[in-house]
């Protein structure tokens, strides 16, 4: 089959949205980490901008391997974004213009020093920022240590950004805007501090310039993006009539929340659906407590009720009603109100996303690492309610389900996938649910420290776990 590229764009069916007939963009953005999420998310926003402003083409930079950029280059940067939802669609994205791998260091550095580059984005996973547990730059990280030693191609994102900023300072060029797009809380402030710390270890003057002149917005990004596979490639080929080995897929929902830094970012992302706000933290908190909290609740209760996926759990009418009520009654009242952010509309959107029949989210995967996730996804909401003098029955039931899940796993000889898995098994292997809750609290597992002296909350969670363990679902099926 003929490959998708600029020469074959005219062969696409007329129903497929694509950049045919659009002038080729110039490069105004450098992106580190052009994996599937970037191509399905940020690049789709930029592609929409290019429909009326061609200055913001993307240079894709891969720091470790050339596979993705080589596949993009073979197709002139074109690829299909397949929306997989109750109503599916396909769209060809044409936002990428340059394709740089590990062997293109000189070209990458030249781009970072080019005045036309205004925005440098990144999706390198949380680990890619080389931060210590306290969120500061880990100067002992091997990549950071090597970059600080100098004399070679940067290995870390921080090393690349500082190298580019140094080149611009030396040339008297205004700095670009670094913008992290990984879901790391307060990511802009953490990256800014990391850049200053790295520069300070080499050049105090550069550190002062970065500290005073470089603005790094915090962001929040969201869209479920399953990995590309042979089934996707076959489906796309059938839909567009061309072979596309760089295709990506995601759900229809996409969210990009960007901190307002008081200066233009370059591309007008607000015009294509991004949210520019002075309060990214409120969006992060809402996502963590509404979306992630509901995800974990569906996982533990759903597994105990025989469901295998999020869509399966949402097909359980009683469980779907329970989760909706928990968000409405226990979570939303404890969240800050942010102008322009409708929490009830967000709740409805989240629940609709969970019903997506096409994207399969396995509950056993979501249930992993509960000891680390639940203090923030559910525990913080419990604390907020308790401070307000309330006992949130939905949150209590969700936490009780986690305890019942641990007890069942431990007593049926099954593994618990969690960094503290062995300690969780030991805590849950014997005794009453109240005993298990006490052991978890003593060990600091799964519950915020503030709950340690809240006897009423301990009792409520243990009671819920006991009822669930007996197969009594009155709290859910109300």
C-alpha positions in Angstrom: 0.0 0.0 0.0 1.2 3.5 -0.8 2.6 5.4 2.2 1.1 8.6 3.6 3.2 11.7 2.8 2.8 15.1 1.2 2.9 13.6 -2.3 -0.1 11.3 -1.5 -2.2 13.8 0.5 -4.5 14.2 -2.5 -5.3 10.5 -2.4 -7.1 10.9 0.9 -10.9 10.6 1.0 -12.5 14.0 1.0 -14.1 13.1 4.4 -10.7 13.0 6.1 -9.5 16.3 7.6 -6.0 17.0 6.6 -3.5 19.8 5.8 -3.8 19.5 2.1 -3.9 22.9 0.4 -2.4 24.5 3.5 1.0 26.2 3.1 3.9 24.4 4.8 4.6 26.0 8.2 7.8 27.4 9.4 9.3 26.1 12.6 8.5 28.1 15.7 8.4 25.4 18.4 10.9 22.7 19.5 9.4 19.7 21.3 11.5 17.2 23.3 9.9 13.7 23.5 7.7 13.2 20.4 6.0 10.1 21.6 2.3 9.1 21.1 0.9 11.5 23.8 2.6 14.6 22.3 1.5 13.7 18.8 -2.1 12.9 19.9 -2.4 15.9 22.2 -0.2 19.0 21.9 0.5 18.5 18.2 -3.2 18.4 17.4 -3.7 21.8 19.1 -0.8 23.2 17.1 -2.1 21.7 13.9 -5.3 23.6 14.5 -3.3 26.9 15.0 -1.5 26.3 11.8 -4.8 26.6 9.9 -4.6 30.4 10.4 -1.0 31.0 11.6 1.8 29.1 9.8 4.6 30.3 12.1 4.4 27.5 14.6 5.5 24.3 13.0 7.2 21.8 15.4 10.7 20.5 15.4 10.5 17.1 17.0 13.6 16.1 19.0 14.2 12.7 20.4 17.1 12.6 22.9 17.5 8.8 23.2 16.5 7.0 20.0 15.7 8.0 16.4 12.8 5.5 15.8 9.9 7.9 16.2 11.5 10.9 14.4 12.7 8.6 11.6 9.1 7.3 11.1 7.8 10.8 11.1 10.4 11.9 8.6 9.5 9.1 6.2 6.0 10.5 6.1 7.1 14.2 5.8 5.8 14.6 9.4 2.2 13.5 8.5 0.3 11.0 10.5 -3.2 10.1 11.4 -4.8 10.9 14.7 -7.6 8.3 15.2 -10.2 9.4 17.7 -11.6 6.3 19.3 -14.9 6.9 21.1 -18.6 6.1 20.6 -18.3 8.1 17.5 -14.8 7.6 16.0 -13.0 9.6 13.3 -9.6 10.1 11.7 -7.7 13.3 11.0 -4.3 13.8 9.4 -1.9 16.0 11.4 0.7 18.1 9.7 2.3 20.1 12.5 5.9 18.7 12.4 8.5 20.1 10.1 11.9 19.0 11.5 13.0 15.6 12.8 16.1 15.4 15.0 17.6 12.4 16.8 20.5 11.8 19.1 23.0 12.3 16.2 21.7 15.8 15.4 23.0 17.7 18.4 24.5 20.6 16.5 21.2 21.2 14.6 19.2 20.9 17.8 21.4 23.5 19.5 21.2 25.8 16.5 17.4 25.6 16.6 17.3 26.4 20.3 19.3 29.5 19.6 17.1 30.6 16.6 15.0 33.8 17.4 12.1 32.2 15.5 11.8 29.6 18.2 9.5 31.0 20.9 8.2 27.9 22.6 10.0 24.7 23.8 7.7 22.0 25.0 8.4 18.6 26.5 6.8 15.3 27.2 9.6 13.2 28.7 7.8 11.6 31.6 8.2 12.7 35.2 11.6 10.9 35.4 12.9 13.0 32.5 13.2 16.1 34.6 15.8 14.5 36.9 14.2 15.7 40.1 14.9 14.4 43.6 12.1 13.3 45.9 11.6 16.8 47.2 11.0 18.2 43.7 14.4 19.9 43.3 17.0 19.1 40.7 18.9 15.9 41.5 22.5 17.1 40.9 23.7 13.5 41.5 21.5 12.1 38.7 23.9 10.5 36.2 22.6 12.5 33.2 22.8 15.8 35.2 26.2 15.0 36.5 27.5 14.2 33.0 25.9 17.4 31.5 27.5 19.5 34.3 30.9 18.0 33.5 30.4 19.4 30.0 32.3 18.6 26.8 29.6 16.6 25.0 26.0 16.4 23.8 23.5 17.1 26.6 21.8 13.9 27.9 19.1 15.6 30.0 16.2 17.8 29.1 17.5 20.4 31.7 20.9 20.3 30.1 19.5 20.9 26.7 17.3 23.8 27.8 20.1 25.5 29.7 22.4 25.1 26.7 19.8 26.7 24.4 19.1 29.5 26.9 22.9 30.2 27.3 23.3 30.5 23.5 20.4 33.0 23.4 21.8 35.1 26.3 25.3 35.2 24.7 23.7 36.3 21.4 21.5 38.9 23.1 18.3 37.1 22.0 15.2 37.0 24.2 14.7 33.6 25.8 12.3 31.0 24.6 9.4 29.8 26.9 10.1 26.3 28.2 6.8 24.6 28.8 6.7 21.1 30.5 3.7 19.0 29.4 4.1 16.1 31.8 1.6 15.6 34.6 3.9 16.7 37.4 2.3 18.9 40.0 3.5 22.5 39.8 5.7 21.5 36.9 6.5 25.0 35.7 7.9 26.2 39.0 9.8 22.9 39.4 11.4 23.1 36.0 12.2 26.8 36.4 14.0 26.0 39.7 15.8 23.1 38.1 17.1 25.3 35.2 18.4 27.9 37.7 20.0 25.2 39.9 21.7 23.6 36.9 23.0 26.9 35.5 24.2 28.0 39.0 26.4 24.9 39.2 28.2 26.2 36.0 27.7 29.9 35.6 26.2 32.2 38.3 25.6 34.9 35.8 23.6 32.6 33.6 21.6 31.4 36.6 20.7 35.0 37.5 19.6 35.7 33.9 17.4 32.6 33.8 16.0 33.4 37.2 15.0 36.9 36.1 14.2 36.6 32.4 12.9 33.0 31.8 9.2 32.3 32.5 8.1 28.7 32.7 4.3 28.1 32.8 2.8 25.3 34.7 0.5 23.0 32.7 -2.0 20.2 33.1 -2.7 17.9 30.2 -5.3 15.1 29.9 -6.4 12.7 27.2 -6.4 8.9 27.3 -3.9 7.8 24.6 -3.5 4.0 24.2 -0.4 2.6 22.5 -0.4 2.3 18.8 -0.5 -1.3 17.5 -1.1 -3.4 14.4 -4.9 -3.2 14.8 -4.7 0.6 14.8 -2.5 0.7 11.7 -4.8 -1.7 9.8 -7.9 0.4 10.8 -6.3 3.6 9.7 -5.1 2.2 6.4 -8.7 1.0 5.7 -10.1 4.4 6.6 -7.6 6.6 4.7 -6.5 4.3 1.9 -2.8 4.8 2.7 -0.3 3.1 4.9 0.5 5.1 8.0 3.1 3.6 10.4 3.1 6.7 12.6 -0.6 6.8 13.4 -1.7 7.5 17.0 -5.0 7.2 18.8 -6.8 8.8 21.7 -10.3 9.5 23.1 -12.2 12.5 21.9 -11.7 14.4 25.2 -8.5 16.5 25.4 -7.6 19.2 27.9 -4.6 21.5 28.0 -4.5 23.9 30.9 -1.7 26.5 30.8 -0.6 29.0 33.4 -1.0 32.6 32.3 2.6 34.0 32.6 1.5 37.6 31.6 3.2 37.4 28.2 2.4 35.7 24.9 3.4 32.1 24.5 3.7 32.4 20.7 1.0 30.3 19.2 -2.6 31.4 20.2 -3.5 28.1 22.0 -6.5 29.6 23.7 -8.1 30.1 20.2 -8.0 26.4 19.6 -9.3 25.2 23.0 -6.5 25.4 25.5 -7.3 27.0 28.9 -5.1 29.9 29.9 -5.5 30.5 33.7 -3.7 31.9 36.7 -4.8 28.9 38.7 -3.6 25.6 37.2 -3.4 24.1 40.7 -7.2 24.1 40.9 -7.5 22.2 37.7 -4.9 19.7 38.9 -6.7 19.2 42.2 -10.0 18.7 40.4 -8.5 16.1 38.1 -6.8 14.3 41.0 -9.9 14.1 43.2 -12.6 13.8 40.6 -11.1 11.8 37.7 -8.4 9.9 39.5 -10.4 9.4 42.7 -13.3 8.0 40.7 -10.9 5.8 38.7 -9.6 4.2 41.9 -13.1 3.8 43.3 -14.3 2.1 40.2 -11.2 -0.2 40.3 -11.6 -1.5 43.8 -15.4 -1.7 43.9 -15.6 -2.9 40.3 -13.1 -5.7 40.8 -14.9 -6.9 43.9 -18.2 -6.8 42.0 -16.8 -8.8 39.1 -16.0 -6.1 36.5 -12.8 -6.1 34.5 -12.6 -2.7 32.8 -13.7 0.9 33.5 -16.4 0.5 30.9 -17.6 -2.7 32.5 -17.8 -1.0 35.9 -19.8 1.9 34.5 -22.2 -0.6 32.9 -23.0 -1.6 36.5 -25.8 0.9 37.0 -25.7 0.9 40.8 -21.9 1.5 40.8 -22.1 4.2 38.2 -24.8 6.0 40.3 -22.6 5.6 43.4 -19.5 7.1 41.8 -21.6 10.0 40.5 -23.1 10.7 43.9 -19.6 10.5 45.6 -18.2 13.1 43.2 -21.2 15.3 43.6 -21.7 15.1 47.3 -18.2 14.4 48.8 -15.7 15.7 46.3 -17.0 18.8 44.5 -18.1 20.7 47.7 -14.5 20.5 49.0 -12.9 21.9 45.8 -12.1 25.6 45.2 -14.2 27.4 42.7 -12.3 28.7 39.7 -13.8 31.3 37.3 -14.5 29.6 34.0 -14.2 26.1 35.3 -17.5 24.3 35.7 -17.0 21.4 38.1 -20.3 19.9 37.5 -19.7 19.9 33.7 -16.3 18.4 34.4 -17.9 15.6 36.5 -20.3 14.8 33.7 -17.5 14.8 31.1 -15.4 12.4 33.3 -18.2 10.0 33.7 -19.0 10.0 30.0 -15.3 9.3 29.3 -15.4 6.3 31.6 -18.3 4.9 29.5 -16.2 4.9 26.3 -16.7 1.4 24.9 -13.7 1.5 22.6 -10.8 2.3 24.9 -10.3 -0.5 27.4 -8.9 0.5 30.8 -8.3 -2.6 32.9 -9.3 -2.2 36.5 -6.4 -4.4 37.7 -4.0 -1.9 36.3 -5.7 1.1 37.9 -5.8 -0.8 41.2 -2.0 -1.0 41.3 0.1 1.2 43.6 -2.9 2.1 45.8 -0.8 2.8 48.9 0.9 5.7 47.0 -2.1 7.0 45.1 -5.0 6.9 47.5 -3.8 9.5 50.1 -4.1 12.1 47.3 -6.9 10.6 45.2 -9.3 9.9 48.1 -7.6 10.7 51.4 -7.3 14.5 50.8 -11.1 14.6 50.1 -11.7 12.7 53.3 -9.6 15.1 55.3 -11.3 18.2 53.8 -14.7 16.8 54.7 -13.6 15.9 58.2 -12.3 19.4 58.7 -15.7 20.6 57.7 -17.3 18.4 60.3 -18.7 15.8 57.7 -18.3 12.1 57.3 -18.3 11.6 53.5 -20.0 8.2 53.1 -19.0 7.7 49.4 -15.3 8.3 50.1 -15.4 6.1 53.2 -17.0 3.3 51.2 -14.3 3.7 48.5 -11.5 3.4 51.1 -13.3 0.5 52.7 -13.4 -1.2 49.3 -9.6 -0.8 49.1 -9.2 -2.5 52.5 -11.6 -5.3 51.4 -9.6 -5.7 48.2 -6.4 -6.1 50.2 -8.0 -8.6 52.6 -9.3 -10.7 49.7 -6.0 -10.7 47.9 -4.0 -11.5 51.0 -6.3 -14.3 52.1 -6.6 -15.9 48.7 -2.8 -15.9 48.3 -2.7 -13.4 45.4 -0.1 -10.7 44.8 -0.7 -7.0 45.5 1.0 -4.9 42.8 2.3 -2.0 44.9 5.8 -0.7 46.0 4.6 -1.7 49.5 3.0 -5.0 48.3 4.7 -7.2 50.9 3.8 -4.9 53.8 0.2 -4.6 52.5 -0.1 -8.4 52.4 1.3 -8.7 55.9 -1.2 -6.1 57.2 -4.2 -7.7 55.6 -3.4 -11.4 56.0 -5.3 -11.8 59.3 -7.6 -10.1 61.8 -10.8 -8.0 61.4 -11.1 -5.1 59.0 -10.6 -2.8 62.0 -7.3 -4.6 62.7 -6.2 -4.2 59.1 -7.1 -0.5 59.1 -5.2 0.1 62.3 -2.1 -1.7 60.8 -2.3 0.4 57.6 -2.5 3.6 59.6 0.4 2.6 61.9 2.5 1.8 58.8 1.5 5.0 57.0 0.1 3.1 54.0 -2.8 4.4 51.9 -4.1 7.0 54.4 -2.9 10.6 55.1 -1.1 11.0 58.4 -3.7 13.5 59.6 -6.2 10.6 59.8 -4.2 8.8 62.4 -6.1 10.2 65.4 -9.5 10.3 63.7 -11.2 7.3 65.4 -14.6 8.0 63.9 -13.1 7.8 60.4 -11.2 4.6 61.2 -14.3 3.0 62.4 -16.4 4.1 59.4 -13.8 2.8 56.9 -13.5 -0.5 58.8 -17.3 -0.9 58.9 -17.5 -0.3 55.2 -14.7 -2.9 54.5 -16.5 -5.5 56.7 -19.8 -5.0 54.9 -18.2 -5.2 51.5 -16.2 -8.3 52.6 -19.5 -10.0 53.4 -20.9 -9.1 50.0 -23.3 -6.5 51.4 -23.5 -3.7 48.9 -26.2 -1.4 50.5 -23.8 1.5 50.5 -23.3 1.2 46.8 -26.8 0.1 45.8 -28.6 2.8 47.5 
